[in-house]
Amino acid sequence: MCGIVGYVGGDEALPILLQGMRKLEYRGYDSAGVALVSDGKIAVARRAGELDRLMIAMKGAEWPATTGIGHTRWATHGAPTENNAHPHTDCTGSLALVHNGIIENHDVLREELANHGHTFTTETDTEVVVHLIESILADEECSLRDAMLQTVARLEGAFALVCVSAREPDTIVVARQEPPIIVGATATMGLVASDIPALLAHTRDVIPLDNCQVAEVKPGAVRIFDFDGREVSPQPVNVQWNLDAAERGGFEDFMLKEIWEQPDAVRNTMRGRFDSSGRVVLDEVHWDTETLRRLTKVVVVACGSSYHAGMTAKHAIEHWTRMPVELDLASEFRYRDPVLDDTSLVIGIAQSGETADTLAALRFAKEMGANVVAVTNVVGSSITRDADAVLFTHAGPEIGVAATKTFIAQLAALNVFALYLAQQRGSMTEDKMSETIDALKALPAQIEEVLTLQDDICRAAKRYAGVSDALFIGRGVGMAVAMEGALKLKEISYIHAEGYAAGELKHGAIALVEEGTPVVAVLTGHRLYDKMLANVQEVRARGAETILIAPRGDERARSLANELFEVPITKPLLTPILDTIPLQLFAYFVAKEKGLSPDKPRNLAKSVTVE
């Protein structure tokens, strides 16, 4: 989820690029760079770290160019170093390109291009694209636009590509497949960006590219083509947002924006991890099949929301691989003297990759000889250096302190990893594997369906915003959802909320129920469904107000609910990915009703880097 800016016109390009990159820095802050076209040459400047480091390096320098592109990176392929920073150039230095997304067949293309004499200098998937364009432009009659059209026909994956050439200094060429990219033009300039805030200082009339489109941007003119080369008529959009709202995509808060980004977060996490034959492909996991078959147990360590993701992973791994799974709070793990050896697999989950307790737990596990895999959202984070293998979630930067899309992406990644273990160990039939993969692939569209409940959830949240306590209950994987829902509510609304295994109600928690106490119950279909309904009856008999998460069309649940949020039906072990989202929205709207900031809850930080 990188930030891209492009400018072509009559003014000096660099200040316009840097201004736009500043507006998009929330989309990526691992590194930043610019490429400027002037006097038949391309000049490139890049720096690792936040945009300020690039701006300091360029302060006072003269860059007399009127065409350029800029990029703020959120790393996927390759560590967040200066060498891997965008823009990337070809062998001749006459082309520069920036990219948002993942090129799935980069390894095949890299080998092909290397065999034809191209030299690669980075670890990124992006670099293959600029060399592919270079190879096509060896035909001097070929335009940059036509070269891009031929290039996208060779690419697999997701990409927003923006390219400039010293041969065509008044042109920027753009291509889109999945990640957003917008273009625009005034009488004197052409503009490109990955999000609206970068352009609002210059125009409010923009053209969002559709999938499978290429745009040729010149001063005062934009032409758009489909991937077959047919010119299409663009549909401009007049933006009415103010700049502050535009940085949040028109949403009131980053948290709400990130909740709505969850379909794409899950798509990106799963992208490239299933091949055409229905097998799970994890290029980041280098253990051979024999090593994975020798495993005797799995240990999951994490903190906070990541711990709740680990709870669901325990169920999936045990069910699909028949291996025992232990689950530990990372802060407690190494103090209990765990039994580990080289037949143990330890999974550490940390969205930032910097959680101190989880890092310490993984280091301890490695000292004990265990195999260690990290699940994280941040390339180049500390956890990636301490693990033997890394599973990236590709959710994109998350600005809100309370985890939303990173949590859902963790659930998706852990399910994919559980299937991979089952596949390598031969513990799952091909039919069951195929059915489960199909169910995973259907989840992004099902999440979009759940998000349509927003207005109903907002209404319910207003009804309960004045309470002081709430209970969340579930069974099986639903218990993890209950605990995550309770955590979200107390994190951002400051209401005392507790998540419980529903079977434990009568062992103490039911004493907290009195007239009007909201009890949130996760009822999605599983073999303990009837027992969950009995628990709902028990709290209703004591005056509780029941808020139920239930499968669509569940009339038994409807008859017992003060508020009912219906979700699509999926495989039982995948239900947390859908069930969690109504509870995220519920917590968000309760906080808003109380006049609180969901993005910056008191006393909390995005990453806990001290023990």
LINTAFEN-V837365 format. One record per pair of residues at least 6 apart in sequence whose ideal C-beta (glycine too) atoms are under 7 Angstrom apart, sorted by the first residue. I is the first residue (numbers start at 1). J is the second residue. Records with the same first field share a line. If there is no record, write none. Layout:
# LINTAFEN-V837365
I->J + J
This chain:
# LINTAFEN-V837365
1->27 + 28 + 74 + 100 + 396 + 397
2->27 + 28 + 71 + 72 + 73 + 74 + 100 + 194
3->21 + 24 + 25 + 27 + 28 + 71 + 72 + 194
4->71 + 98 + 100 + 160 + 162 + 181 + 192 + 193 + 194
5->17 + 20 + 21 + 24 + 69 + 70 + 192 + 193 + 198
6->69 + 162 + 172 + 191 + 192 + 217
7->13 + 16 + 17 + 68 + 189 + 191
8->66 + 67 + 170 + 171 + 172 + 189 + 190 + 217 + 218 + 219
9->66 + 188 + 189 + 190 + 219
10->66 + 188 + 219
11->66
12->64 + 66
13->36 + 65 + 66 + 67 + 68
14->34 + 36 + 63 + 65 + 68
17->34 + 68 + 70
18->55 + 70
19->201
20->70 + 193 + 198
21->32 + 51 + 70 + 72
22->51
23->197 + 198 + 247
24->72 + 193 + 194 + 195 + 197 + 198
25->51 + 72
26->247 + 397 + 399
27->72 + 74 + 194 + 195 + 397
28->72 + 73 + 74 + 397
29->50 + 72
30->73 + 74 + 75 + 80 + 380
31->46 + 47 + 48 + 49 + 73 + 80 + 82 + 85
32->47 + 51 + 54 + 71 + 72 + 73 + 85
33->44 + 45 + 46 + 54 + 71 + 85 + 86 + 87
34->45 + 68 + 70
35->42 + 44 + 68 + 69 + 87 + 96 + 164
36->42 + 43 + 63 + 65 + 68
37->65 + 67 + 68 + 164 + 166 + 169
38->64 + 65
40->166
41->166
42->89 + 93 + 94 + 96 + 164 + 166
43->63
44->87 + 89 + 96
45->54 + 57 + 58
46->82 + 85
47->53 + 54 + 57 + 82 + 85
48->80 + 81 + 82 + 85
51->72
67->164 + 169 + 170 + 172
69->87 + 96 + 98 + 162 + 164 + 172
71->86 + 87 + 98
73->80 + 85 + 86
74->396 + 397
75->84 + 379 + 380
76->102 + 379 + 392 + 394
77->123 + 124 + 125
78->84 + 122 + 123 + 124
79->123 + 379 + 380
80->379 + 380
83->121 + 122
84->122 + 123 + 124
86->98 + 99 + 126
87->96 + 97 + 98
88->97 + 122 + 124 + 126 + 127 + 130
89->95 + 96 + 130
90->130 + 131 + 134
91->118 + 119 + 131 + 134
92->134
94->165 + 166 + 167
95->130 + 133 + 134 + 163 + 165
96->164
97->126 + 129 + 130 + 161 + 162 + 163
98->162
99->126 + 129 + 159 + 160 + 161
100->160 + 179 + 194
101->157 + 158 + 159 + 160 + 178 + 179
102->125 + 157 + 158 + 271 + 272
103->125 + 126 + 128 + 129 + 155 + 157 + 159
104->156 + 157 + 272
105->156
106->125 + 128
109->128 + 132 + 154
110->120 + 128
113->128 + 131 + 132 + 135
114->120
116->135
118->131
120->127
129->151 + 155 + 161
132->151 + 154
133->147 + 148 + 151 + 163
136->142 + 147 + 150 + 151
137->147
144->163 + 165 + 168 + 171 + 173
145->173 + 214 + 216
148->163 + 173 + 175 + 214
149->214 + 225 + 227 + 229
152->175 + 177 + 214 + 227
153->227
157->271 + 272
158->177 + 178 + 179 + 271
159->175 + 177 + 179
160->176 + 179 + 180 + 181 + 194
161->174 + 175
162->172 + 174 + 192
163->173
164->172
170->218 + 219
171->216 + 218
172->190 + 192 + 217
173->214 + 216
174->181 + 183 + 192 + 209 + 214 + 215 + 217
175->214
176->209 + 211 + 213
177->211 + 212
178->211
180->194 + 195 + 208
181->192 + 194 + 209
182->193 + 196 + 199 + 206 + 207 + 208 + 209
183->191 + 192 + 207 + 209 + 215 + 217 + 222
184->191 + 199 + 203 + 205 + 206 + 207
185->191 + 217 + 220 + 221 + 222
186->202 + 203 + 220
187->220
188->219 + 220
189->202 + 219
190->217 + 218 + 219 + 221 + 222
191->199 + 202 + 203
192->217
193->199
196->206 + 239 + 246
197->243 + 246 + 247
199->206
200->239 + 243 + 246
204->238 + 239
205->236 + 238
206->236 + 237 + 239
207->222 + 234 + 235 + 236
208->237
209->215 + 224
212->226 + 227
213->224 + 225 + 226
214->225 + 227
215->222 + 223 + 224
216->223
222->234
223->231
224->231 + 232 + 234
225->231 + 232
226->232
239->246
241->250
248->254 + 257
249->257
251->257 + 260
253->598 + 599
254->399 + 400 + 599
255->400 + 402 + 404 + 588 + 598 + 599
256->588
258->398 + 400 + 404 + 405
259->404 + 581 + 584 + 585 + 588
260->451
261->396 + 405
262->404 + 405 + 408 + 447 + 581
263->444 + 447 + 448
265->395 + 396 + 405 + 408 + 409
266->408 + 409 + 412 + 443 + 444 + 447 + 577
267->444
268->394 + 395
269->393 + 394 + 395 + 409 + 412 + 413
270->412 + 416 + 440
273->280 + 281 + 282 + 416
274->280 + 281 + 437
275->281
278->433 + 434 + 437
279->423
280->416 + 419 + 420 + 423
282->391 + 420
284->389 + 390 + 391 + 392
285->373 + 389 + 420
286->389
287->371 + 389
289->424
291->371
292->421 + 424 + 425
293->424 + 425
294->343
295->323 + 343 + 345
296->343 + 344
297->323 + 324 + 326 + 344
298->317 + 323 + 325 + 345 + 347
299->326 + 328 + 338 + 344 + 346
300->310 + 313 + 314 + 325 + 327 + 347 + 349
301->328 + 330 + 333 + 346 + 348 + 358 + 361
302->309 + 310 + 330 + 348 + 349 + 350 + 358
303->329 + 330 + 331 + 355 + 357 + 358 + 608
305->403 + 407 + 484 + 487
306->349 + 350 + 351 + 410
307->329
308->480 + 483 + 484
309->349 + 407 + 410 + 411 + 414
310->327 + 349
311->327 + 479 + 480
312->411 + 414 + 477 + 480 + 576
313->347 + 414 + 418
314->325 + 327
315->476 + 477 + 573
316->414 + 415 + 418 + 573
317->323 + 325 + 418 + 421
318->324 + 325
319->573
320->418 + 419 + 422 + 427 + 428
321->418 + 421 + 422 + 425 + 427
322->427
330->355 + 357 + 358 + 361
331->357
333->361
334->360 + 361 + 364
340->346 + 365 + 368 + 369 + 370
341->368 + 369 + 370
342->369 + 370
344->370 + 371
345->370 + 371 + 373
346->362 + 365 + 370 + 372
347->373 + 375
348->358 + 361 + 362 + 372 + 374 + 383 + 387
349->375 + 410
350->358 + 376 + 383
351->376 + 377 + 403 + 406 + 410
352->378 + 381 + 606 + 607
353->376 + 378 + 381 + 382 + 383 + 384
354->381 + 382 + 607 + 609
355->607 + 608
356->608 + 609 + 610 + 611
357->611
358->383
359->382 + 383 + 386
360->611
362->372 + 374 + 383 + 386 + 387
363->386
365->372
366->372 + 386
371->388
372->387 + 388
373->387 + 388 + 389 + 391
374->383 + 384 + 387 + 390
375->391 + 393 + 410 + 413 + 414
376->383 + 384 + 390 + 392 + 393
377->392 + 393 + 395 + 406 + 409
379->392
384->390
391->413 + 417
393->406 + 409 + 410 + 413
394->409
395->405 + 406 + 409
398->405 + 406
399->599
400->598 + 599
401->599 + 600 + 601 + 604 + 605 + 606
402->488 + 491 + 492 + 598 + 601
404->584
407->484 + 580
408->577 + 580
411->576 + 577
412->577
415->440 + 574
419->433 + 436 + 437
422->428
423->433
436->571
439->570 + 571 + 574
440->574
443->570 + 574 + 577
446->568 + 570 + 578
447->578 + 581
449->568
450->567 + 578 + 581 + 582
451->581
453->565 + 582
454->585
457->565 + 582 + 585 + 586 + 589
458->589
460->547 + 563 + 586
461->586 + 589 + 590 + 593
462->593
464->518 + 590
465->590 + 593 + 594
467->495 + 518
468->495 + 496
469->496 + 512 + 517
470->489 + 495 + 497 + 518 + 520
471->498 + 500 + 509 + 512 + 513 + 517 + 519
472->482 + 483 + 485 + 486 + 497 + 498 + 499 + 520
473->482 + 500 + 502 + 505 + 519 + 521 + 535
474->481 + 482 + 502 + 522
475->501 + 502 + 503 + 528 + 531 + 532
476->526 + 528
477->573 + 575 + 576
478->522 + 524 + 579
479->501
480->576
481->522 + 576 + 579 + 580 + 583
482->499 + 500 + 522
483->499
484->580 + 583
485->499 + 520 + 580 + 583
486->497 + 498 + 499
488->583 + 584 + 587
489->495 + 497 + 587 + 590
490->496 + 497
491->601 + 604
492->587 + 588 + 591 + 596 + 598 + 601
493->587 + 590 + 591 + 594 + 596
495->590
500->509
502->532 + 535
505->535 + 538
510->538 + 539 + 542
513->519 + 539 + 542 + 543 + 544
514->543
515->543
516->543 + 545
517->543 + 544 + 545
518->545 + 547
519->539 + 544 + 546
520->547 + 583
521->532 + 535 + 536 + 546 + 548
522->549 + 579
523->529 + 532 + 548 + 549 + 550 + 557
524->549 + 550 + 551 + 567 + 575 + 579
525->551 + 569 + 572
526->572
533->556 + 560
536->546 + 548 + 560
537->560
539->546
540->546 + 560
545->562
546->560 + 561 + 562
547->562 + 563
548->557 + 560 + 561 + 564
549->565 + 567 + 579 + 582
550->557 + 564 + 566
551->566 + 567 + 569
552->566 + 567 + 568 + 569
554->566
557->564
558->564
565->582
567->578 + 579
568->578
570->578
588->598
591->598
592->598
